[in-house]
């Protein structure tokens, strides 16, 4: 049985101070414990062996001081599987209870797959499209 391994690596990034956290700068707001966890789109390519995640959340960085390993019995892991493993590592790194994880997992995965398709289509077109967001805003209440 062929065993394929990929790694999920987390990188800490704190943006410069922004005067107004509106429009494109909304995700950089750190008020009320807000944080962002960005998946690098290029790392979703099937031949890549590492998923790259950029975050400003110190809790996740402390938990994953070394890359998170994923094993699969497939030689090539598809995009849906990679996004599922990304979400699993994010949910395990955040203080979110198991009931909430199960509730939001499938929906967020589908939203991420849809956003990936939109990004790929946007990159193929030459004209500017200022109406497409490339991130998902997710909040979880206690």
Protein Blocks (a to p, Z undefined) as FASTA:
>chain_A
ZZdddddddddddddddfblghjllmmpcghhiacddddfklmpmkbcbdcdddfbfklm
mmmmpccddddfbfbdcfklmmmmmmmmmmmmpccdfklmmmmmmmmmmmmmmmmmmmmm
mmmpmbdcfkbccbdcddddZZ
